[in-house]
Amino acid sequence: MPTAPKRACLVAGCMAYAETRGRCAEHAAPILEALARARRDEPGRRWYFCARWRKLRQTVLSRQPLCVRCQEAGRATPATELDHRTPHKGDSQTFWDVRNLDPLCGPHHAEKTRRERRQAVKTGV
């Protein structure tokens, strides 16, 4: 199977080949670190790492073990993710509300998250 030709790093004067985001490993690292830092510092992000979330997640997934989107399409796919129907944006009431949680499979969760992020970029939220 043919592969795409290697491209030069986008940074002027760099002779290395691009690996991530059009830049070589050396020039991509600061960008990737900044993205990770921004993601980590999102409001309410720390709640995903506490015992209370792990317990709530396990409870919801044990009660509803199948992806709700797949079920709507007539398929029985195990849910591996727990998604907030309405993004919590750091609001604790929205984050911990069980009625706001949907069990989803990985692909459906990734699709929804991607759509929400694209919308946030468009609207500037």
C-alpha positions as CSV (number, residue, x, y, z in Angstrom):
1,M,0.0,0.0,0.0
2,P,1.5,3.4,-1.0
3,T,2.2,5.9,1.7
4,A,2.1,9.7,1.4
5,P,5.4,11.4,0.8
6,K,7.1,12.9,3.7
7,R,6.8,16.7,4.1
8,A,9.2,19.2,5.5
9,C,8.5,20.7,8.9
10,L,6.4,23.9,8.6
11,V,8.9,25.9,10.7
12,A,11.1,28.0,8.5
13,G,14.6,26.7,8.1
14,C,13.9,23.3,9.8
15,M,15.2,20.5,7.6
16,A,13.5,17.7,9.5
17,Y,10.4,15.8,8.3
18,A,6.9,16.6,9.7
19,E,5.4,14.0,12.0
20,T,2.6,15.8,13.9
21,R,0.5,18.8,13.0
22,G,2.9,19.5,10.1
23,R,5.9,19.9,12.3
24,C,8.8,17.8,13.2
25,A,8.9,16.2,16.7
26,E,11.0,19.0,18.1
27,H,8.7,21.8,16.9
28,A,5.4,19.9,17.5
29,A,6.2,19.1,21.2
30,P,5.5,22.6,22.6
31,I,2.2,22.8,20.7
32,L,1.1,19.4,21.9
33,E,2.1,20.3,25.5
34,A,0.1,23.5,25.3
35,L,-3.0,21.6,24.0
36,A,-2.7,19.0,26.8
37,R,-2.3,21.7,29.4
38,A,-5.3,23.6,28.1
39,R,-7.4,20.4,28.1
40,R,-6.2,19.5,31.6
41,D,-7.1,23.0,32.9
42,E,-10.7,23.0,31.6
43,P,-13.2,23.8,34.3
44,G,-14.4,20.6,36.0
45,R,-11.8,18.4,34.3
46,R,-10.4,17.2,37.7
47,W,-13.8,15.7,38.6
48,Y,-13.1,12.9,36.1
49,F,-10.2,11.6,38.2
50,C,-12.0,11.4,41.6
51,A,-13.4,8.3,43.3
52,R,-16.9,9.8,43.2
53,W,-16.9,9.9,39.4
54,R,-15.5,6.4,39.1
55,K,-18.3,5.1,41.3
56,L,-21.0,7.0,39.5
57,R,-19.7,5.9,36.1
58,Q,-19.6,2.3,37.1
59,T,-23.1,2.5,38.6
60,V,-24.6,4.0,35.4
61,L,-22.8,1.6,33.1
62,S,-23.9,-1.4,35.1
63,R,-27.5,-0.2,34.9
64,Q,-27.3,0.6,31.3
65,P,-24.5,-1.5,29.7
66,L,-25.4,-0.7,26.0
67,C,-24.7,2.3,23.9
68,V,-27.9,4.3,23.6
69,R,-27.1,5.5,20.1
70,C,-26.5,2.0,18.9
71,Q,-29.7,0.8,20.5
72,E,-31.6,3.5,18.6
73,A,-30.1,2.0,15.4
74,G,-31.1,-1.5,16.4
75,R,-27.6,-2.7,17.5
76,A,-26.5,-4.0,20.8
77,T,-23.0,-2.5,21.4
78,P,-21.4,-2.4,24.9
79,A,-21.1,1.2,26.3
80,T,-17.5,2.1,27.2
81,E,-18.0,5.8,27.8
82,L,-20.3,7.9,29.8
83,D,-21.3,11.2,28.1
84,H,-22.9,14.4,29.4
85,R,-25.9,15.1,27.2
86,T,-25.5,18.8,28.0
87,P,-21.8,19.8,28.4
88,H,-21.2,20.7,32.0
89,K,-18.6,23.4,31.3
90,G,-17.5,23.3,34.9
91,D,-21.0,23.4,36.5
92,S,-21.1,20.9,39.3
93,Q,-24.9,20.5,39.1
94,T,-24.8,19.5,35.5
95,F,-21.7,17.3,35.9
96,W,-23.1,15.2,38.7
97,D,-26.7,15.0,37.4
98,V,-27.4,11.3,36.5
99,R,-30.2,12.3,34.2
100,N,-27.6,14.2,32.1
101,L,-25.5,11.1,31.5
102,D,-25.7,8.7,28.5
103,P,-23.8,5.5,28.1
104,L,-22.1,5.5,24.7
105,C,-19.7,3.3,22.7
106,G,-16.3,4.8,21.9
107,P,-17.1,5.8,18.3
108,H,-20.3,7.5,19.2
109,H,-18.7,9.3,22.1
110,A,-15.8,10.5,19.9
111,E,-18.2,11.6,17.2
112,K,-20.3,13.7,19.7
113,T,-17.2,15.2,21.3
114,R,-15.8,16.1,18.0
115,R,-19.1,17.8,16.9
116,E,-19.3,19.7,20.2
117,R,-15.7,21.0,19.9
118,R,-16.2,22.1,16.3
119,Q,-19.4,23.9,17.3
120,A,-17.5,25.6,20.2
121,V,-14.8,26.8,17.8
122,K,-17.4,28.2,15.4
123,T,-19.3,30.0,18.1
124,G,-16.3,31.0,20.1
125,V,-17.6,29.5,23.3
